[in-house]
Amino acid sequence: MEQVYFGRLERVAYPSGEQCWSPSESYPEYQYSDCSTTENGVYRLIRDGFRALGYDAAHAGQPEWNPLGDLIRPGMTVLLKPNWVLHKNDDPSHDMNCVVTHPSVIRAVLDYVLLALKGTGRVIVGDAPIQICDFEALHRSFGFDKLWSYYREKGVALEVKDFRGLVAHETSTRMNVLRNQSTGIVVDLGKQSMFSGWSADKVDRMRVTNYATGLMKQHHNAQKHEYMIHPCVLEADVILNLAKPKSHRKAGLTACAKNFVGACMRKEDLPHHTTGSRAENGDEYQKKSMLHAVQSKVLDLKNDSDYAGERRFFLYKWLYKAIRAVQKLSGAEQRDFSEGSWYGNDTIWRTIVDLNHILRFADQTGALQSTPQRSIFNVCDMIIAGEGEGPLKPSPKPLGGIVMSGSIWAADRFICRLAGFSTTAIRYLDALPDRTAGETSFSVVSAQGNATPIEAFAFDPACFLRPTAGWKGRIESEDRLA
């Protein structure tokens, strides 16, 4: 039976970064001499998680303890995949603690990765944020640069990577493309894709908001379903998936499985919604509407002309703004939603499952194999989770929690229940490739090592997340709505 560790801090706060998030106790296995003079509960929770899950139990509490040693062997390539979606919270009243994976989480996991590698191998830390993310500003302002310098001063050769092929800077007038590369490894899922069987017309209407439509049509059509994956991802022997759980406007919930969207170099390869209403075999908005249809068409024209550098972009930009203003004034946007940001989205969950299939079964060349090609271990930063209008505009939800598991399916199912959400509403859960067919149960392990079947676990209503507007009243668990 799969196990999920859940540990919580009594005092909900991230540790100070003054001493690069070093542990506040010199643990027997700790490789360095420096310790923080202030409490680092995050490091302790993650260490407790490895111990509670039974990793290298024979040496627990001893200098020889190497909890990741069964997963990571000297000489391997290891990828740490945090959530670095954006350099700012789009809600200016809130900070970044509920948006991206905190440096203290990366620090603790990195220490145990390096312990297992024993000075050999390759360590990569990388993600593909959205196109307008200022990668340098994020790392500078949130302390990541300080963490990388700490390790480099100790002779650790970290590779910190921006996985994006498309990088752009948004100005008041247009989108300035700073980098436009297609050097990743293209993986075609073909009939194994969750989009296999969709009509050519429906596939042609798949979109991702604020990106040009051309590449989507090149990689998704009646013959193929391709995703461009960064080479570093497929070169990894082990992935440490460092997710940041949040409410999500399109998927309902983002946690471990959704975090692999950041493995794809080109966001234009990632179907997020399908144009049209449900009645028109789409999921962009709820009810058939001429106003919504015109908005959708103008948005396509705006995005395509913007990235092409065409002068008519300005016409489409102001026309789109005018349509959005009419929608808001009429209440149409609130009633029928837009851009697939509602509970009826039937597209994004399929993309999530496709990416998880690739990261599990694609080899270094992108060829799909019948057996898993790498190990994946998940560490979820829920010290401060995100609720409300995530992933880019979340509100902070202080939980003081760390979730850890070797199973994406079990971890995300637990997080879904922890958030007070229905597991049937999050449609990707039961389709994940690491779930054994028919498997429904797992155990939840405490910091003390006590295991409780998920069916008997007592969830704390104080941990429930507020859903996004488009999912409210549809995603909540039955107990929560009662």
Disulfide bonds with the S-S distance in Angstrom:
none
